[in-house]
Amino acid sequence: MAILLVLGQHAMTRPFIDGFVGVTVFFCLSGFLITTLLVRELQTGTIDVRGFYRRRAARLCPALVTVVAATTVVLLVSRGGLRTGQILAPAGAALTYTTSLFDWTGHVFATKDYFNYTWSLSVEEQFYLLWPFALLWGYRRSPRLFAALTVSLIAVTLALDLYLGLSRDVRFDQHEYFGTDTNALPILVGSLLAIVVHNHWLSRTMRYLASGATLAIVLLPVVAYRNDTGRPSLVIVAGTGLTLVLLIGVVMRPRSAVGSLLASAPLRWLGERSYSIYLWNVLVRIAILALLGHTVLGDIAWIAIFIVLAEASFRYVERPLRARLARRRGESGPAVLGLVEAGAPRVT
C-alpha cells in the first residue's frame, strides 16, 4: 500500500499529488514491526543492540550502496553542470543516513531528485539510533510508564505538525517536509501500537477501531490524490491516523477482506520488494522523463524497468548478502505477524 502511494506520485502522469503520504505509511509500519521485534527480544531480558544494528545494516545497506554507486556514476558521466563535490556531498549524505539533515540545512534538491528520496531512510535510522536504548532504559523497567511517555511524545509531535500545517502554507518547507521531528509522529504511533498489541491492552477499543480498516484503505488514496503540498504536516497527521486504523484491522482481523487482500500473493511480492522499488524507481524516472516525458508510455516503460532492476537487486544483492550474514552469525530474519520486515521507506 505504501509503495503504491509513493509510485502514484512519482509516475510520469502523476495521478497522486500527495503520494508522499506513502512514506508516512512506511514510517508507521516500520515503527510497528521493529518495536514488536525489540519488545519480543526484551522478553529474554535484554536487547542485543549490536545484533540489531548488524541486521539493519545487512537489510538496508547492500541495496542502498548499489543504487547510490550507480547514481553517482550516472551523475559523474552526465554532469549536468554539477561539480564533483556537488555530486559526492549528497551521495555521502545518502550513505550515512543524513539526507534529511542535509536537505534541512538548505541543500534540498541539490542534485535534482537523484538522492533526495533517501531523506526518509535517514529519518528512520536517526530514530532507531536511539529507540533500542530507550526501550532498554524505560520499557524494561515499566511498560506502562514507557507507554505513557510514548503517548506524551506523540502528543508533542502531533501538536507540532498541527501547528505547522494550520498556521501557514509553504510549498516544500525544508523543516516541515524533511524534519526528523515533524516525521516522528507515524513512527512513534506504530511503535506504541506494537507495545499495546504485545501487552494485550485496550482489546475492546482495538476491536472497535479494526472495523474501520476498509474505510482507511479507501481514504489513503483519497489523501494522496488531494493537493496539500503546501501543508505536508497535515498529510502526515491524516496518513498516520489512517495507517493506525488499517494496521489495527490487519492485526486484529487478519482474515477480514482487507487482511486477505494485503496478504494476497501479488501484494506480498510487492511488499517484499518495496524497498528495492523505492530505491530504483527515482533513477529510472529521471531517465524516462528525459526520453518520453509525462506520458502513459513513459509510465509503462518506467514500471517495466524499475521492476526488473528491483527484482535483480532483491535476488542477487539484498537476499544473498543478508543470508550470508545470518549464516555467519547463526541468526535468521524473524517475521512479525505474517508481515515481511522490509525497508523504508520505507523503509525498515
C-alpha positions as CSV (number, residue, x, y, z in Angstrom):
1,M,0.0,0.0,0.0
2,A,2.8,2.4,0.9
3,I,4.9,1.8,-2.2
4,L,1.8,2.1,-4.4
5,L,1.1,5.5,-3.0
6,V,4.6,6.7,-3.5
7,L,4.7,5.4,-7.0
8,G,1.5,7.2,-7.7
9,Q,3.3,10.5,-7.1
10,H,6.4,9.5,-8.9
11,A,4.6,8.3,-12.1
12,M,5.1,10.4,-15.3
13,T,1.4,11.2,-15.4
14,R,1.3,11.7,-11.6
15,P,-2.2,10.5,-10.6
16,F,-1.4,11.3,-6.9
17,I,-0.3,14.8,-5.8
18,D,0.3,13.9,-2.2
19,G,1.6,10.4,-2.7
20,F,4.3,11.2,-0.2
21,V,1.7,10.0,2.4
22,G,3.0,6.6,1.4
23,V,6.2,7.5,3.3
24,T,4.1,8.1,6.4
25,V,2.6,4.6,5.9
26,F,6.1,3.2,5.7
27,F,7.1,5.0,8.9
28,C,4.1,3.8,10.9
29,L,4.6,0.2,9.6
30,S,8.3,0.4,10.4
31,G,7.7,1.5,14.0
32,F,5.2,-1.3,14.5
33,L,7.4,-4.0,13.0
34,I,10.7,-3.0,14.6
35,T,9.3,-2.3,18.0
36,T,7.5,-5.6,18.0
37,L,10.8,-7.4,17.3
38,L,12.6,-5.4,20.1
39,V,9.9,-5.9,22.7
40,R,9.8,-9.6,22.0
41,E,13.6,-9.7,22.4
42,L,13.2,-7.9,25.7
43,Q,11.3,-11.0,27.0
44,T,14.7,-12.7,27.1
45,G,15.9,-9.9,29.5
46,T,17.8,-7.6,27.1
47,I,18.2,-6.4,23.5
48,D,21.3,-7.5,21.5
49,V,21.9,-3.9,20.3
50,R,24.9,-4.9,18.2
51,G,22.9,-7.7,16.6
52,F,20.0,-5.3,15.9
53,Y,22.3,-2.8,14.1
54,R,24.1,-5.6,12.3
55,R,20.7,-6.9,11.0
56,R,19.6,-3.5,9.9
57,A,22.9,-2.9,8.1
58,A,22.5,-6.3,6.3
59,R,19.0,-5.5,5.3
60,L,19.4,-1.9,4.1
61,C,23.0,-1.2,3.1
62,P,23.6,-3.6,0.2
63,A,20.8,-2.2,-2.0
64,L,21.4,1.4,-0.9
65,V,25.2,1.2,-1.7
66,T,24.4,-0.3,-5.1
67,V,21.9,2.4,-6.1
68,V,23.9,5.3,-4.8
69,A,27.0,4.0,-6.6
70,A,25.0,3.6,-9.9
71,T,23.5,7.1,-9.5
72,T,26.9,8.6,-8.7
73,V,28.4,7.1,-11.9
74,V,25.5,8.4,-13.9
75,L,25.9,11.9,-12.5
76,L,29.7,12.0,-12.9
77,V,29.3,10.9,-16.6
78,S,26.4,13.2,-17.5
79,R,27.4,16.0,-15.0
80,G,24.6,18.4,-15.9
81,G,26.6,21.4,-14.8
82,L,27.4,19.9,-11.4
83,R,30.8,19.9,-9.8
84,T,32.3,16.7,-8.3
85,G,31.7,18.0,-4.8
86,Q,28.1,18.8,-5.6
87,I,27.6,15.2,-6.5
88,L,29.6,13.4,-3.8
89,A,28.2,15.5,-0.9
90,P,24.5,14.3,-1.3
91,A,25.8,10.8,-2.2
92,G,27.7,10.8,1.1
93,A,24.6,12.1,3.0
94,A,22.6,9.2,1.4
95,L,25.1,6.6,2.6
96,T,25.4,8.0,6.1
97,Y,21.6,8.4,6.6
98,T,21.8,12.2,7.0
99,T,20.0,13.3,3.9
100,S,17.1,14.8,6.0
101,L,19.7,16.9,7.8
102,F,21.4,17.8,4.5
103,D,18.1,18.9,3.0
104,W,17.0,20.7,6.2
105,T,20.2,22.9,6.0
106,G,19.3,24.3,2.6
107,H,20.6,21.7,0.1
108,V,17.3,20.3,-0.9
109,F,17.2,19.0,-4.5
110,A,20.9,19.9,-4.7
111,T,21.2,17.2,-7.5
112,K,17.5,17.4,-8.5
113,D,15.8,14.2,-7.4
114,Y,18.8,11.9,-7.7
115,F,19.4,11.4,-4.0
116,N,16.7,13.3,-2.3
117,Y,14.4,10.3,-1.8
118,T,16.9,8.9,0.8
119,W,15.7,11.5,3.3
120,S,13.0,9.1,4.5
121,L,15.7,6.4,5.2
122,S,17.7,8.9,7.2
123,V,14.7,9.8,9.3
124,E,14.2,6.2,10.2
125,E,17.8,5.4,11.0
126,Q,18.1,8.5,13.2
127,F,15.1,7.3,15.2
128,Y,16.4,3.7,15.5
129,L,19.8,5.1,16.6
130,L,18.1,5.9,19.9
131,W,15.0,3.7,20.1
132,P,16.6,0.4,21.3
133,F,18.3,2.3,24.1
134,A,15.0,4.0,25.1
135,L,13.3,0.6,25.3
136,L,16.2,-0.8,27.4
137,W,16.1,2.1,29.7
138,G,12.3,2.6,30.0
139,Y,10.2,-0.3,28.8
140,R,12.2,-2.9,30.7
141,R,11.5,-1.0,33.9
142,S,7.8,-0.3,33.4
143,P,6.0,-1.0,30.2
144,R,3.0,1.2,31.3
145,L,5.1,4.2,32.2
146,F,7.1,3.8,29.0
147,A,3.8,3.7,27.0
148,A,2.7,6.8,28.8
149,L,6.0,8.5,27.9
150,T,5.5,7.5,24.3
151,V,2.0,8.9,24.3
152,S,3.5,12.2,25.6
153,L,6.0,12.3,22.7
154,I,3.2,11.6,20.3
155,A,1.2,14.5,21.7
156,V,4.2,16.8,21.2
157,T,4.8,15.7,17.6
158,L,1.1,15.9,16.8
159,A,0.9,19.4,18.2
160,L,4.0,20.5,16.2
161,D,2.5,19.0,13.0
162,L,-0.9,20.6,13.5
163,Y,0.7,24.0,14.3
164,L,2.9,23.9,11.2
165,G,0.1,22.6,9.0
166,L,-2.6,25.0,10.2
167,S,-0.6,28.2,10.6
168,R,0.9,28.5,7.1
169,D,1.0,27.3,3.6
170,V,4.6,26.9,2.3
171,R,5.5,24.7,-0.6
172,F,8.3,22.3,0.3
173,D,9.3,23.9,3.6
174,Q,12.5,22.1,4.4
175,H,11.8,21.6,8.1
176,E,8.2,20.6,7.7
177,Y,8.8,18.1,4.8
178,F,12.1,16.6,5.8
179,G,12.4,17.2,9.6
180,T,13.0,14.2,11.8
181,D,10.8,15.8,14.4
182,T,7.9,16.5,12.1
183,N,8.0,12.9,10.8
184,A,8.4,11.3,14.1
185,L,4.6,11.1,14.6
186,P,3.9,7.9,12.5
187,I,7.0,6.0,13.8
188,L,6.0,6.7,17.4
189,V,2.4,5.8,16.7
190,G,3.4,2.5,15.1
191,S,5.8,1.8,18.0
192,L,3.1,2.5,20.6
193,L,0.7,0.1,18.7
194,A,3.3,-2.6,18.9
195,I,3.6,-2.1,22.7
196,V,-0.2,-2.1,23.1
197,V,-0.7,-5.3,21.0
198,H,2.2,-7.1,22.7
199,N,0.7,-6.4,26.1
200,H,-2.9,-7.1,25.1
201,W,-4.1,-3.7,26.2
202,L,-7.2,-1.9,25.0
203,S,-8.6,-5.0,23.4
204,R,-12.2,-3.6,23.2
205,T,-11.0,-0.3,21.7
206,M,-8.8,-2.2,19.2
207,R,-11.7,-4.4,18.1
208,Y,-13.8,-1.3,17.6
209,L,-11.1,0.5,15.5
210,A,-10.5,-2.6,13.5
211,S,-13.9,-2.2,11.8
212,G,-12.6,1.0,10.2
213,A,-9.8,-0.8,8.2
214,T,-11.8,-0.9,5.0
215,L,-12.6,2.8,5.2
216,A,-8.9,3.6,5.9
217,I,-7.6,1.7,2.9
218,V,-10.1,3.6,0.7
219,L,-9.2,7.0,2.2
220,L,-5.5,6.7,1.9
221,P,-5.6,7.1,-1.9
222,V,-8.0,10.0,-1.4
223,V,-5.5,11.8,0.8
224,A,-2.8,11.0,-1.8
225,Y,-5.0,12.4,-4.6
226,R,-5.5,15.8,-2.9
227,N,-3.1,18.7,-3.4
228,D,-1.9,19.7,0.0
229,T,1.8,20.1,-0.9
230,G,1.9,23.4,1.0
231,R,0.8,21.6,4.2
232,P,2.7,18.3,4.4
233,S,2.3,18.2,8.2
234,L,-1.5,17.8,7.8
235,V,-0.9,15.0,5.3
236,I,1.4,13.3,7.9
237,V,-1.3,13.6,10.5
238,A,-4.1,12.2,8.3
239,G,-1.8,9.4,6.9
240,T,-0.8,8.4,10.4
241,G,-4.4,8.1,11.7
242,L,-5.5,6.1,8.7
243,T,-2.5,3.8,8.8
244,L,-3.0,3.2,12.5
245,V,-6.6,2.1,11.9
246,L,-5.5,-0.1,8.9
247,L,-2.7,-1.8,10.9
248,I,-5.1,-2.5,13.8
249,G,-7.6,-4.0,11.3
250,V,-4.9,-6.3,9.8
251,V,-3.6,-7.3,13.2
252,M,-7.0,-7.9,14.9
253,R,-8.8,-9.4,11.9
254,P,-6.2,-11.0,9.6
255,R,-8.8,-13.0,7.8
256,S,-11.0,-10.0,7.0
257,A,-11.4,-8.7,3.4
258,V,-8.7,-6.1,4.0
259,G,-6.3,-8.6,5.7
260,S,-6.8,-11.2,2.9
261,L,-6.2,-8.5,0.2
262,L,-3.0,-7.4,1.8
263,A,-1.9,-11.0,2.3
264,S,-2.5,-11.9,-1.3
265,A,0.4,-13.2,-3.3
266,P,0.8,-10.2,-5.6
267,L,0.8,-7.7,-2.8
268,R,3.2,-9.8,-0.7
269,W,5.5,-10.0,-3.7
270,L,5.3,-6.2,-4.0
271,G,5.8,-5.7,-0.3
272,E,8.9,-7.8,-0.2
273,R,10.4,-5.8,-3.0
274,S,9.1,-2.4,-1.9
275,Y,12.5,-1.3,-0.5
276,S,14.2,-2.1,-3.8
277,I,11.5,-0.4,-5.8
278,Y,11.7,2.7,-3.7
279,L,15.4,2.9,-4.3
280,W,15.5,2.2,-8.0
281,N,12.3,4.0,-9.3
282,V,13.7,7.5,-8.9
283,L,16.8,7.0,-11.1
284,V,14.7,5.3,-13.7
285,R,12.0,8.0,-13.5
286,I,14.6,10.7,-14.3
287,A,15.8,8.8,-17.4
288,I,12.3,8.1,-18.7
289,L,11.2,11.7,-18.2
290,A,14.1,12.8,-20.4
291,L,13.2,10.3,-23.1
292,L,9.4,10.1,-23.1
293,G,8.2,12.9,-20.9
294,H,4.9,12.9,-18.9
295,T,3.2,10.2,-20.9
296,V,1.4,7.0,-20.3
297,L,4.0,5.2,-22.4
298,G,6.6,6.7,-20.1
299,D,4.7,5.2,-17.1
300,I,4.7,1.8,-18.8
301,A,8.4,1.9,-19.6
302,W,9.2,3.2,-16.1
303,I,7.3,0.4,-14.3
304,A,8.9,-2.3,-16.5
305,I,12.4,-1.1,-15.9
306,F,12.3,-0.5,-12.2
307,I,10.6,-3.9,-11.6
308,V,13.4,-5.6,-13.4
309,L,16.1,-3.7,-11.5
310,A,14.3,-4.2,-8.2
311,E,13.9,-7.9,-8.7
312,A,17.5,-8.2,-9.7
313,S,18.6,-6.2,-6.6
314,F,16.3,-8.3,-4.4
315,R,17.5,-11.7,-5.7
316,Y,21.2,-11.1,-6.4
317,V,22.2,-8.3,-3.9
318,E,19.9,-8.0,-0.9
319,R,18.8,-11.6,-0.2
320,P,22.2,-13.3,-0.7
321,L,24.2,-10.8,1.5
322,R,21.5,-10.9,4.2
323,A,21.6,-14.7,4.2
324,R,25.4,-14.8,4.3
325,L,25.5,-12.6,7.4
326,A,22.8,-14.7,9.0
327,R,24.8,-17.9,8.4
328,R,27.9,-16.2,9.8
329,R,26.2,-15.2,13.0
330,G,23.8,-18.2,13.3
331,E,20.8,-15.9,13.0
332,S,17.7,-15.8,10.9
333,G,15.4,-12.9,10.0
334,P,12.2,-13.1,12.1
335,A,8.8,-12.5,10.6
336,V,6.3,-10.4,12.5
337,L,2.6,-11.3,12.4
338,G,3.0,-12.7,8.8
339,L,4.4,-9.3,7.6
340,V,7.8,-9.3,5.9
341,E,10.3,-7.0,7.5
342,A,11.1,-4.5,4.8
343,G,12.8,-1.2,4.2
344,A,11.8,2.1,4.1
345,P,10.6,4.0,3.0
346,R,10.3,2.5,3.8
347,V,11.8,1.5,4.7
348,T,12.7,-0.5,7.9
